[in-house]
Amino acid sequence: MQRQQLITDRLQAAFTLEHLEVINESDNHSGPANRETHFKCVIVSPDFIGRRSVQRHQQVYALVQDEMAKGLHALALHTYTPEEWSVLQQAPASPVCHSKK
């Protein structure tokens, strides 16, 4: 199973989701083609209500901890409650990697 699908499956199993994006941003970084090392995750869930950002991120990282040991290098996490998402409607754009400037 590809890492992007694995992350998606784990998030779908762990959270009640109103919106989910798991975007492979590996090509925006240095390294060989077709790798799965850098991901942006936009997660909207009522499960985040009453939790601070760091608590939300800890929940997500716990789900992919084993993948971090297998070559997953970075997760850009954007975690929102439905109310927060209704105001924003989009996550911030990812910055350009220093190696690609």
TINU-345129 format. One line per 8 residues: number of its first residue (from 1); their letters; for each residue x, z, y of C-alpha. Coordinates in Angstrom, 2 decimals, always signed. Example, Ala and Ser with C-alpha at 12.3 -4.5 7.8 and 13.67 -1.06 7.14 Angstrom:
2
1) AS) +12.30:+7.80:-4.50 | +13.67:+7.14:-1.06
This chain:
101
1) MQRQQLIT) +0.00:+0.00:+0.00 | +1.28:-0.82:+3.45 | +2.05:+2.11:+5.73 | -0.46:+1.01:+8.40 | -3.29:+1.10:+5.84 | -2.05:+4.39:+4.42 | -2.14:+6.02:+7.87 | -5.59:+4.55:+8.52
9) DRLQAAFT) -6.93:+5.82:+5.19 | -5.58:+9.32:+5.75 | -7.04:+9.57:+9.24 | -10.42:+8.30:+8.03 | -10.44:+10.89:+5.26 | -9.40:+13.79:+7.49 | -11.50:+13.29:+10.62 | -15.02:+12.42:+11.68
17) LEHLEVIN) -14.16:+9.32:+13.69 | -15.93:+7.63:+16.56 | -13.03:+5.29:+17.25 | -9.74:+4.59:+15.48 | -6.90:+2.19:+16.17 | -3.68:+2.21:+14.18 | -1.38:-0.35:+15.77 | +1.97:-1.37:+14.32
25) ESDNHSGP) +4.33:-1.53:+17.29 | +7.50:-1.88:+15.22 | +8.23:-5.39:+16.53 | +8.52:-3.88:+20.02 | +11.63:-2.03:+18.85 | +15.00:-3.09:+17.46 | +15.35:-3.66:+13.75 | +14.50:-6.20:+11.07
33) ANRETHFK) +11.20:-8.07:+11.04 | +8.17:-6.90:+9.04 | +8.96:-3.22:+9.14 | +6.48:-0.39:+9.61 | +8.37:+2.23:+11.57 | +6.56:+2.63:+14.91 | +2.80:+3.09:+15.29 | +0.36:+3.82:+18.06
41) CVIVSPDF) -2.72:+5.76:+16.94 | -5.80:+6.07:+19.11 | -8.10:+8.63:+17.53 | -11.47:+9.70:+18.91 | -13.14:+12.53:+17.03 | -15.50:+15.42:+17.69 | -13.12:+17.39:+15.45 | -10.82:+17.63:+18.50
49) IGRRSVQR) -13.35:+19.52:+20.63 | -11.87:+22.86:+21.65 | -8.36:+21.94:+20.52 | -5.39:+21.42:+22.78 | -3.43:+18.19:+22.64 | -0.57:+19.80:+20.74 | -2.99:+21.14:+18.10 | -4.52:+17.69:+17.68
57) HQQVYALV) -1.08:+16.15:+17.25 | -0.07:+18.80:+14.73 | -3.14:+17.93:+12.66 | -2.20:+14.25:+12.61 | +1.49:+14.83:+11.91 | +0.59:+17.04:+8.96 | -1.19:+14.04:+7.42 | +1.87:+11.76:+7.62
65) QDEMAKGL) +4.71:+14.24:+7.21 | +5.79:+12.68:+3.90 | +5.95:+9.22:+5.51 | +8.30:+10.54:+8.21 | +10.80:+11.28:+5.42 | +10.37:+7.71:+4.10 | +11.16:+5.75:+7.26 | +8.23:+6.26:+9.60
73) HALALHTY) +10.16:+6.74:+12.82 | +7.57:+7.26:+15.54 | +3.88:+7.84:+16.16 | +2.47:+7.50:+19.65 | -0.61:+9.69:+19.39 | -3.57:+9.37:+21.72 | -6.16:+11.90:+20.56 | -9.47:+12.28:+22.37
81) TPEEWSVL) -12.82:+13.94:+22.07 | -15.82:+11.60:+22.42 | -16.42:+12.95:+25.94 | -12.81:+12.29:+26.99 | -12.96:+8.80:+25.52 | -16.21:+7.98:+27.31 | -14.37:+8.42:+30.60 | -11.13:+6.62:+29.63
89) QQAPASPV) -12.31:+3.89:+27.23 | -8.68:+2.96:+26.51 | -5.36:+4.55:+25.73 | -2.33:+4.04:+27.97 | -0.18:+1.00:+27.28 | +2.99:+1.66:+25.34 | +6.25:+1.39:+27.29 | +8.76:-1.33:+26.49
97) CHSKK) +11.52:-0.09:+24.20 | +14.91:+0.21:+25.89 | +16.44:-2.16:+23.31 | +13.93:-4.89:+24.27 | +14.45:-4.77:+28.05
